[in-house]
Amino acid sequence: MRLAPEGRYILIGSLALAFISFSVITEGNMAWIGYIFLFLFLFSLNFFRDPYRSIPEGDDKIVSPADGKIVAIKSITDSITGEERQLISIFLNVFNVHTNRMPIDGKFESVFYKKGKFLAAFDHAASDENEQTVIEISTNRGKVGLRQIAGLVARRIHCYAIEGNQMSKGDRLGFIMFGSRTDLILPMNVNIKVEMGQKVTGNQSIIGEWNG
């Protein structure tokens, strides 16, 4: 099983503390300390899993950038251009894989970090008010937006998008720590292929298909 590099220090630290606790603490009534660190290690081992994924064939397909549950599908108005676009929100609980992946081939037109609140990620206000990284991707069929949004527990967003660089569909785009939300913002000429409440898998589930 591949593990996300973002978790290396947490994994090493929790395992070391568990080992030290069990080695140093000999009194039975204090053994719970070691079990706490062992539980933290096992939880982190599951949280930082980063499985290899195959990508569906077809240039017209836009794949899910994250594992999780579809919690919003709605039309929005772009605050800069005034264009109508489609917002698809994916909620990631702490048991989901938290790696973010490229939904489509493209070039990063803009990447910026926005400070904000730390509302629970399932709260729809989180899309606008929470701390997040906002990414605009230019493709040969149109522009695609992606937002990495911190949640109530998540306080660290890793983003590997660099303005002017390119990535291919399925490439590792980033990682959000401990419960979060990922928004995908699509043009109106994309046919949405998911439904509210549907569980999706990063790199595999098809979020939409270009229409023409």
Secondary structure as UniProt FT lines:
FT   HELIX           5..7
FT   HELIX           8..24
FT   HELIX           28..30
FT   HELIX           32..47
FT   TURN            59..60
FT   STRAND          61..63
FT   STRAND          68..77
FT   TURN            79..81
FT   STRAND          84..92
FT   TURN            94..95
FT   STRAND          99..101
FT   STRAND          106..114
FT   TURN            121..122
FT   TURN            124..125
FT   HELIX           126..129
FT   STRAND          132..138
FT   STRAND          143..150
FT   STRAND          157..159
FT   TURN            163..164
FT   STRAND          166..167
FT   TURN            169..170
FT   STRAND          172..176
FT   STRAND          180..186
FT   TURN            188..189
FT   STRAND          190..192
FT   TURN            196..197
FT   STRAND          199..200
FT   TURN            202..204
FT   STRAND          206..210
//
